[in-house]
Amino acid sequence: MSHEPDAPSEARPCATRVPARRTSRAALTTLATLLLATLGASVALAHPSGLPRLKASADYFVATSADWLFWDFHPSIVIGIVVLTILYSLAIFVWREKYGLAEQVDKPRAWGFYGSMVLLWLTLDGPLHHLSDELLFAAHMVQHLMLQLVWAALFVWSLPAWMVRAVIRPKLVRRFAVWVTRPWPAFLIYNGVTWIWHFPPMYNLALEAHEWHIVEHLLFMSTACIFYFPLLSPVEEIPRPSHGAQMMYVFGNMAAMKTLGIIISMQSDVLYTYYLKVPRVWGLTAIADQQIGGLLMWLPGGLLLWGGLGYVFAQWAMKGTPKRGTTGIAAIDARRLAASQK
């Protein structure tokens, strides 16, 4: 197992600046606050339909752009995102300095977090939301891919090392975090959740029952963050595997997602019967909609993970390429250096 060295700005907290007990108490308070905020913001991840009239008009079998191409205001989404944004801002602008957790703000990561919140709002609200929750399986797959492969990557990358260390400071939390982010547990948890929720009974349940839709989205987002930690962990306490292991890990996840997409797109029957009783959009039949959704998981979703493979390989090449004039083999380079100094 190997890990990436932290940048200079991500140095360990300075023990002389604040008593350990006080820092530990602050870390526990921060963790508890974040957990409560997550529970309080869960309604932002799925909420009541808002479009019951569409089901009432399903006999007409047509949904016009007026039925979905609009923006409306869902307080639950805005409140959830604002709560998370306030907590992050307090952490980087107030708690960081008060408890001596870091010397300076990591601006690129901070902008990454704020960008992830904007992306979360765009994904969970507006036209995509209406298409996803009411009309099209394919739109729902776009929403899930955005949450699992794009939003989660940006969110995990936006967490600075000192913030992660503050959260995992308690021994039990650290042990659990280390175990759950190892490649095999992360692979099984992430893909297990994704596959289970695409079984027809579970998927239809999430669309019919608001409470289960909340659970589905919470699990998708949390397990996607677990999936990305072996690739993006900023701290040595949660080590990344070697670059070769990271590439195998990404490839395995890509194979699992492509397999699910192929199975869905190759079906000749409608798996998700919820879509048989909603108006159709753009003349797509329920089976054509299902096939397109499977293809989206199979191809564009796979391309996103190919990008992940490229990222890991680029990191491997930059960090593993020997300096000019060296071989990268310590024994040979040491002999050459000794010979050159004679």
Secondary structure as GFF3:
##gff-version 3
##sequence-region A 1 342
A	DSSP	three_ten_helix	8	10	.	.	.	ID=ss1
A	DSSP	alpha_helix	20	40	.	.	.	ID=ss2
A	DSSP	three_ten_helix	42	44	.	.	.	ID=ss3
A	DSSP	alpha_helix	52	56	.	.	.	ID=ss4
A	DSSP	three_ten_helix	58	60	.	.	.	ID=ss5
A	DSSP	three_ten_helix	65	67	.	.	.	ID=ss6
A	DSSP	alpha_helix	75	90	.	.	.	ID=ss7
A	DSSP	pi_helix	91	95	.	.	.	ID=ss8
A	DSSP	alpha_helix	96	98	.	.	.	ID=ss9
A	DSSP	alpha_helix	107	124	.	.	.	ID=ss10
A	DSSP	alpha_helix	126	130	.	.	.	ID=ss11
A	DSSP	pi_helix	131	135	.	.	.	ID=ss12
A	DSSP	alpha_helix	137	145	.	.	.	ID=ss13
A	DSSP	pi_helix	146	151	.	.	.	ID=ss14
A	DSSP	alpha_helix	152	157	.	.	.	ID=ss15
A	DSSP	alpha_helix	161	167	.	.	.	ID=ss16
A	DSSP	alpha_helix	171	180	.	.	.	ID=ss17
A	DSSP	alpha_helix	183	196	.	.	.	ID=ss18
A	DSSP	alpha_helix	200	208	.	.	.	ID=ss19
A	DSSP	alpha_helix	210	232	.	.	.	ID=ss20
A	DSSP	alpha_helix	243	265	.	.	.	ID=ss21
A	DSSP	three_ten_helix	273	277	.	.	.	ID=ss22
A	DSSP	alpha_helix	286	298	.	.	.	ID=ss23
A	DSSP	alpha_helix	300	320	.	.	.	ID=ss24
A	DSSP	alpha_helix	330	340	.	.	.	ID=ss25
###
